[in-house]
């Protein structure tokens, strides 16, 4: 029970970390991010959840939406902003500090 709650907190409640980790590799579409999170990290969330998180991240300035027209279809993809990269770096740093502290390093 405790371990499953921890997994939930570190994955679904912090999807922004996983999303920025993927966007550091280059711009991606929302559905592509959903599939990458499942395939790479084993994090399986509903499509609507991904778009809600993307919307919040965009409002916070962590990512930006880019519109593109392909074969007459409008497509939207996302890319990370400098603020997003800095927030990601600080988030990872915080996690590393917590782990080191818990391990007694």
C-alpha positions in Angstrom: 0.0 0.0 0.0 2.7 2.5 1.0 4.8 1.7 -2.1 1.9 2.0 -4.5 1.1 5.5 -3.0 4.8 6.5 -3.5 4.7 5.3 -7.1 1.5 7.3 -7.7 3.0 10.4 -6.2 6.3 10.1 -8.2 4.6 9.4 -11.5 1.0 10.5 -12.1 1.2 13.4 -9.7 4.4 14.7 -11.2 3.9 14.0 -14.9 5.5 17.4 -15.7 8.9 15.9 -14.9 8.5 13.0 -17.4 7.0 15.3 -20.0 9.9 17.8 -19.9 12.4 14.9 -19.8 10.9 13.8 -23.2 10.6 17.3 -24.6 14.3 17.9 -23.9 14.8 15.4 -26.8 12.7 17.6 -29.1 9.2 18.8 -29.8 6.4 16.3 -29.6 2.6 15.9 -30.1 0.4 15.3 -27.0 -0.5 11.7 -28.0 3.1 11.0 -28.8 4.1 12.1 -25.3 1.4 9.8 -23.8 2.8 6.8 -25.7 6.4 7.7 -24.8 5.5 7.9 -21.1 3.9 4.5 -21.3 6.7 2.9 -23.3 9.7 4.4 -21.7 8.6 5.0 -18.1 5.7 2.5 -17.7 3.4 5.4 -16.8 0.0 4.8 -18.3 -2.4 7.7 -18.1 -5.5 8.7 -19.9 -5.1 11.0 -23.0 -7.2 13.7 -21.4 -4.9 13.7 -18.4 -1.9 14.4 -20.6 -3.6 17.3 -22.2 -4.7 18.7 -18.8 -1.1 18.6 -17.6 0.2 20.1 -20.9 -2.4 23.0 -20.5 -1.2 23.7 -17.0 2.4 23.5 -18.0 1.8 26.0 -20.8 0.0 28.4 -18.5 3.0 28.2 -16.2 5.4 28.9 -19.0 7.2 25.6 -18.8 6.3 24.6 -22.4 4.9 26.3 -25.4 2.4 25.2 -28.0 3.5 25.3 -31.7 1.0 25.0 -34.5 1.8 23.5 -37.8 -0.1 22.6 -40.9 0.6 19.2 -42.5 -1.3 18.0 -45.6 -4.1 20.5 -44.9 -4.4 19.4 -41.2 -3.5 21.7 -38.3 -1.3 19.9 -35.9 -0.2 21.1 -32.5 3.1 20.0 -30.8 4.8 21.1 -27.7 8.3 22.2 -26.9 10.1 23.0 -23.6 10.9 26.6 -22.7 14.1 27.9 -20.9 11.9 28.3 -17.8 10.8 24.7 -18.2 14.4 23.4 -18.5 15.4 25.4 -15.4 12.4 24.1 -13.4 13.1 20.5 -14.5 16.8 20.9 -13.5 15.8 22.2 -10.0 13.2 19.4 -9.7 15.7 16.7 -10.4 18.2 18.3 -8.0 15.5 18.3 -5.3 14.8 14.6 -5.9 18.5 13.7 -5.8 18.9 15.6 -2.5 15.9 13.8 -1.0 17.2 10.4 -2.1 20.7 11.2 -0.7 19.2 12.3 2.6 17.1 9.2 2.9 20.1 7.0 2.1 22.2 8.9 4.7 24.7 10.0 2.1 
